[in-house]
Amino acid sequence: MIPVPSNTKVWLAAGVTDMRKGFGGLSMLVQQTLHEDPFCGHLFIFRGRRGDLCKIIWWDSQGACLFSKRLERGRFVWPRAEDGKITLRASQLSMLLEGIDWRIQKKTWRPLKAG
C-alpha cells in the first residue's frame, strides 16, 4: 500500500487515459484536464481503456513517484463520467487497488444490543 499522509487528497480522473504516458504526460493531464497542481503532494489515479491497469502519480516533496497496478482478473471500478475528477478517501483507494467496489458506502453489520 502507498503510504498516504493524512492530509493528502486522492483524486480519481474520470474516463480513460492513454497508459503509455509516464509521469510527465500524466502530470500534464493533471494540470490541463483536472486543473490541479501535480506537485502539490496529492495522489492522482488514472485508468486505461481495458480497465485492468491503473497508474498513480504522486509528488512526495523529494521527487516524482509513478505507481502502476495491473489486475490479473477483473477490472478496476471506475465512474461512468467521461471527464472530471472525484476525490477518494484512503480507505476507498485501498479497496480500489484490491479490485473491490469502493462506491458501496454501506456497513455490513451492526450489533442490536450490548452484552
Backbone hydrogen bonds, N-H to C=O, Kabsch-Sander energy under -0.5 kcal/mol:
donor,donor_aa,acceptor,acceptor_aa,energy
4,V,2,I,-1.6
8,T,5,P,-1.7
10,V,88,L,-0.9
11,W,9,K,-0.5
11,W,43,L,-3.3
12,L,86,I,-3.4
13,A,11,W,-0.6
13,A,45,I,-2.8
14,A,12,L,-0.7
14,A,84,G,-2.0
15,G,79,P,-0.6
15,G,81,A,-0.6
17,T,47,R,-2.3
19,M,17,T,-0.7
21,K,18,D,-1.5
26,L,22,G,-2.5
27,S,23,F,-2.6
28,M,24,G,-1.5
29,L,25,G,-1.6
30,V,26,L,-2.0
31,Q,27,S,-1.9
32,Q,28,M,-3.0
33,T,29,L,-2.3
34,L,29,L,-1.7
36,E,30,V,-2.2
40,C,37,D,-1.5
43,L,9,K,-2.4
44,F,57,I,-2.1
45,I,11,W,-2.8
46,F,55,K,-2.8
48,G,53,L,-2.4
54,C,69,K,-2.3
55,K,46,F,-2.4
56,I,67,F,-2.9
57,I,44,F,-2.4
58,W,65,C,-2.0
59,W,42,H,-0.5
60,D,58,W,-0.7
60,D,63,G,-2.0
65,C,58,W,-2.7
67,F,56,I,-3.1
69,K,54,C,-2.4
71,L,52,D,-2.7
76,F,51,G,-3.2
86,I,12,L,-2.0
88,L,10,V,-2.8
93,L,89,R,-2.2
94,S,90,A,-2.1
95,M,91,S,-1.9
96,L,92,Q,-2.7
97,L,93,L,-2.5
98,E,94,S,-1.0
98,E,95,M,-0.5
99,G,95,M,-0.5
99,G,96,L,-1.5
100,I,95,M,-2.6
102,W,100,I,-1.0
104,I,101,D,-0.9
105,Q,103,R,-0.6
